[in-house]
Amino acid sequence: MSEDQIQLIPMNMIDRPVKISREMIDPERVRELAESIRETGLLQPIILRPQNGRFEIIAGDRRYLAHKLLDRREIKAIVKDVDDREMFIIRGIENLQRENLTPSEEAAMYLLLHEEGGLNIKEIARKCGKSPNTIVRYLAFGKCSDEVRRAVDRKEISLNCLEKLMEIDDAESFMFYFKMAAGNGITPPVASLWVDDWRKTKAGTYYADDGSPSIVSSEGESKPVFMTCEVCNGPCEIHHVKSLVVCPECKKRVRKSAVVESSI
């Protein structure tokens, strides 16, 4: 029998991956997939490998869970006899081809290919059709805490802004700025200002408006903290920020008005 031939495998002979990646299995996505399979059938078979007289899932865990939800007794599968390294490579590549991956899910797959599949950055980039720089960025992001990664997934902070804040190598200071950014929303230029402010504080100096350094006169002297203006997207000192509750249409008009005024 050809290794790539589709077979019908009993559900009770299949085990979920021994080492499941850190990505979360969203029950809602599984339910949606189950409804799709109920209507149109399974379009893409899962991939299994023989393991101790049973079968272990290489790729297709969600499809397997959807079949369980539908109380199906069998599932279409392709059985491949591969070692652990090959299994993790197949699993990572297959999962990266899914639609609507969150940044955390994408980063988890690159980490899987790197740490478990043993691929270096150039090999991952070549197999996934990405630039080496993209792989480096996501590998660093994938090692962040759950709290930080969830904030990016929820679009409370962009990956660009997070990367800038990650230049702050003091954990306590980083979390201070990160929570302020995630809670209020900032742009990369504002993130750069915050990092510069942290560096000046770390160096023990304060820089005047003309760029000349001066020794901080007192330990408790306050330093400027900036947020993003929601009209022009420029930096604004936090104590000058005013709250404004507007609907999306009014927000567009405010932005348009600001653009017109700035061009006069």
ZAMARFI-313710 format. One record per residue (C-alpha): x, y, z. Coordinates in pm, whole numbers, padded with zeros to 5 digits, always signed. Layout:
% residues N
XYZ/...
//
This chain:
% residues 264
+00000+00000+00000/+00133+00345-00095/+00234+00560+00202/+00023+00849+00070/-00288+00639+00008/-00594+00754+00202/-00721+00499+00454/-01016+00483+00691/-00877+00453+01045/-01096+00374+01348/-01119+00674+01581/-01058+00455+01888/-00717+00356+01747/-00592+00713+01731/-00405+00908+02000/-00365+01284+02007/-00008+01421+01983/+00207+01328+02282/+00365+01673+02277/+00099+01921+02172/+00227+02266+02077/+00156+02563+02302/-00118+02696+02077/-00466+02678+02222/-00735+02464+02063/-01030+02701+02024/-01352+02503+02093/-01552+02742+01873/-01323+02675+01577/-01361+02301+01635/-01741+02336+01640/-01736+02537+01317/-01511+02276+01156/-01744+01999+01272/-02040+02171+01104/-01840+02209+00784/-01746+01840+00788/-02109+01747+00854/-02217+01944+00545/-01935+01876+00298/-01732+01591+00445/-01361+01587+00533/-01177+01754+00243/-00824+01696+00373/-00729+01370+00549/-00535+01382+00874/-00177+01251+00889/-00088+00971+01131/+00213+00761+01219/+00219+00407+01363/+00303+00411+01733/+00299+00106+01966/+00027-00075+01774/-00186+00240+01749/-00166+00568+01557/-00043+00910+01670/-00164+01230+01506/+00108+01413+01314/-00123+01677+01167/-00499+01729+01183/-00573+01743+01556/-00867+01982+01503/-01013+01759+01233/-00985+01464+01471/-01159+01659+01751/-01432+01766+01508/-01493+01401+01417/-01521+01315+01787/-01774+01595+01827/-01973+01440+01543/-01939+01096+01706/-01779+00951+01393/-01626+00605+01419/-01370+00642+01139/-01166+00919+00981/-00981+00955+00653/-00607+00946+00712/-00268+00914+00547/-00027+00698+00750/+00343+00788+00737/+00620+00595+00911/+00844+00882+01026/+01075+00955+01319/+01019+01230+01578/+01218+01495+01389/+01031+01437+01063/+00701+01433+01252/+00758+01777+01403/+00861+01920+01067/+00549+01785+00896/+00330+01906+01185/+00479+02255+01182/+00459+02307+00805/+00105+02166+00786/-00021+02391+01065/+00140+02699+00909/-00076+02645+00602/-00394+02701+00802/-00585+03024+00759/-00637+03290+01027/-00340+03191+01244/-00287+03423+01540/+00066+03565+01582/+00110+03332+01882/+00009+03026+01679/+00244+03120+01397/+00530+03178+01641/+00460+02842+01810/+00497+02662+01478/+00831+02829+01402/+00951+02733+01750/+00836+02376+01687/+01034+02360+01363/+01340+02512+01530/+01346+02336+01868/+01186+01999+01789/+01243+01975+01414/+01605+02087+01444/+01581+02332+01153/+01793+02646+01153/+01654+02988+01066/+01747+02973+00697/+01595+02626+00660/+01269+02737+00823/+01257+03048+00603/+01311+02840+00288/+01048+02576+00377/+00788+02836+00480/+00853+03094+00209/+00940+03364+00463/+01240+03591+00508/+01499+03491+00773/+01428+03823+00950/+01059+03729+00985/+01153+03394+01141/+01390+03565+01387/+01116+03810+01489/+00857+03540+01550/+01100+03313+01736/+01169+03597+01980/+00799+03676+02011/+00715+03308+02070/+00935+03307+02380/+00740+03593+02540/+00502+03528+02829/+00141+03425+02768/+00023+03769+02885/+00239+03949+02630/+00150+03717+02341/-00223+03736+02416/-00207+04117+02401/-00063+04098+02048/-00321+03835+01946/-00599+04067+02071/-00437+04358+01883/-00396+04559+02201/-00037+04622+02093/+00126+04565+01755/+00421+04333+01707/+00627+04630+01586/+00561+04824+01907/+00630+04517+02120/+00962+04457+01947/+01064+04813+02020/+00968+04779+02389/+01161+04450+02407/+01479+04657+02379/+01415+04736+02748/+01621+04463+02912/+01495+04520+03266/+01194+04291+03325/+01014+04521+03570/+01058+04828+03350/+00951+04635+03042/+00626+04521+03206/+00553+04877+03323/+00577+05015+02969/+00413+04708+02813/+00103+04734+03035/+00077+05106+02965/+00104+05039+02590/-00148+04754+02590/-00391+04951+02803/-00379+05272+02599/-00256+05185+02253/+00061+05334+02106/+00239+05368+01772/+00603+05266+01700/+00728+05628+01725/+00578+05655+02074/+00730+05319+02168/+01068+05456+02055/+01021+05762+02276/+00947+05537+02574/+01257+05327+02509/+01471+05640+02476/+01326+05769+02802/+01410+05440+02974/+01766+05446+02841/+01819+05802+02966/+01683+05709+03306/+01908+05403+03316/+02206+05620+03228/+02113+05860+03508/+02081+06166+03285/+01798+06376+03153/+01820+06540+02810/+01688+06891+02759/+01487+06998+02455/+01805+07111+02278/+01954+06762+02318/+02215+06861+02576/+02251+06627+02873/+02205+06752+03226/+02232+06564+03552/+01896+06476+03706/+01852+06720+03989/+01649+06498+04215/+01584+06127+04241/+01210+06175+04225/+01207+06416+03930/+00930+06322+03690/+01005+06233+03329/+00778+06286+03028/+00563+05988+02931/+00400+05993+02591/+00086+05840+02441/-00048+05833+02086/-00290+06106+01971/-00591+05930+01816/-00637+06211+01562/-00289+06271+01417/-00118+05956+01555/+00163+06173+01690/+00316+06157+02041/+00154+06359+02321/+00264+06388+02683/+00028+06180+02894/-00078+06467+03123/-00205+06659+02818/-00416+06368+02694/-00795+06420+02701/-01051+06143+02676/-01312+06168+02402/-01597+05921+02348/-01692+05907+01978/-01858+05664+01741/-01654+05534+01442/-01817+05776+01194/-01749+06081+01410/-01393+05962+01463/-01343+05957+01087/-01479+06313+01059/-01250+06435+01338/-00950+06280+01167/-01052+06428+00830/-01097+06771+00985/-00756+06751+01148/-00592+06663+00817/-00763+06956+00643/-00661+07204+00915/-00301+07084+00912/-00283+07148+00535/-00403+07509+00562/
//
